Amino acid sequence: MIVISIRDNIFKIRENIDKLCLATGRKNDVRIVAVTKYVPVDRIHECLKYGINDIGESKVQELLKKRDCINPKPNYHFIGHLQTNKVKYIYDKVDLIQSLDRIDLANELEKRASIADITINLLIQINISKESTKSGIFENEVFEFIESLQNHKHLQIQGLMTIGSNTDDKAIIRSDFRKMYNLSEKIKSKHYERVNMDILSMGMTNDYSIAIEEGSNMVRIGTGIFGEREKMEG
Ligand SMILES: *Cc1c(COP(=O)(O)O)cnc(C)c1O
């Protein structure tokens, strides 16, 4: 049996991020989102002990079930595909929805937020690699998408999110991440209302080092912290 030390994993990742930031001459402003899909509550509590304050879940039911058992509550990030009919269950329970990928979803979020009189924080998910299996807005369509959110007064866009290419070719992964950084700078320069580009969420267990070198300030790490895990029900 392999014993996984969540503590050691977190410390190693932190150390690596420090090194990467130093090497690229930037200050370390990288937030680690611990991705806890399929991870049981006791292991989540363990990672919170070691200074993790951001938790990412990708399934609505799983998020709700586990969130109830976690106190005090860390920041919750929703990182999976969000069905419009499930918005009502989570819109007021998460701090950041990282997967805004279509106007239907924006409309439903705006409706709920306006009734509750709250602001919902979002990242626009970009399908930078244009893989057909991925959701997300294409790079060349993002400006039009943002402009279509003009009347969504209860939505605040905090940045962009992407999932790196599903390839072993590091050059492709790097080039996609670089495109993301440039895109976020371009959006920033437009000074849209209720849109800032404070967050660039890219990098997972296998590609977070490249992502940080290319300007990511939010990495989403599951396997690297909790090890490989089996899918669980719900
Ligand atoms: C599962 C998942 C991650 C974490 O992936 P690991 O390879 O386990 O680090 C990050 N982002 C999203 C959107 C995910 O679904």
The ligand as an SDF file (V2000), in Angstrom:
LIG
                    3D

 15 15  0  0  0  0  0  0  0  0999 V2000
  -10.0320   17.2340  -11.8610 C   0  0  0  0  0  0  0  0  0  0  0  0
   -9.7630   18.6260  -12.2510 C   0  0  0  0  0  0  0  0  0  0  0  0
   -8.5610   19.2640  -11.8770 C   0  0  0  0  0  0  0  0  0  0  0  0
   -7.4620   18.5800  -11.0990 C   0  0  0  0  0  0  0  0  0  0  0  0
   -6.8330   17.6070  -11.8760 O   0  0  0  0  0  0  0  0  0  0  0  0
   -5.5720   16.8040  -11.3280 P   0  0  0  0  0  0  0  0  0  0  0  0
   -4.9220   16.2870  -12.5560 O   0  0  0  0  0  0  0  0  0  0  0  0
   -6.0930   15.7250  -10.4470 O   0  0  0  0  0  0  0  0  0  0  0  0
   -4.7070   17.7640  -10.6000 O   0  0  0  0  0  0  0  0  0  0  0  0
   -8.4040   20.5940  -12.2340 C   0  0  0  0  0  0  0  0  0  0  0  0
   -9.3390   21.2630  -12.9460 N   0  0  0  0  0  0  0  0  0  0  0  0
  -10.4870   20.6890  -13.3250 C   0  0  0  0  0  0  0  0  0  0  0  0
  -11.4830   21.4820  -14.1040 C   0  0  0  0  0  0  0  0  0  0  0  0
  -10.7320   19.3520  -13.0000 C   0  0  0  0  0  0  0  0  0  0  0  0
  -11.8890   18.7750  -13.3990 O   0  0  0  0  0  0  0  0  0  0  0  0
  1  2  1  0
  2  3  1  0
  2 14  2  0
  3  4  1  0
  3 10  2  0
  4  5  1  0
  5  6  1  0
  6  7  2  0
  6  8  1  0
  6  9  1  0
 10 11  1  0
 11 12  2  0
 12 13  1  0
 12 14  1  0
 14 15  1  0
M  END
$$$$
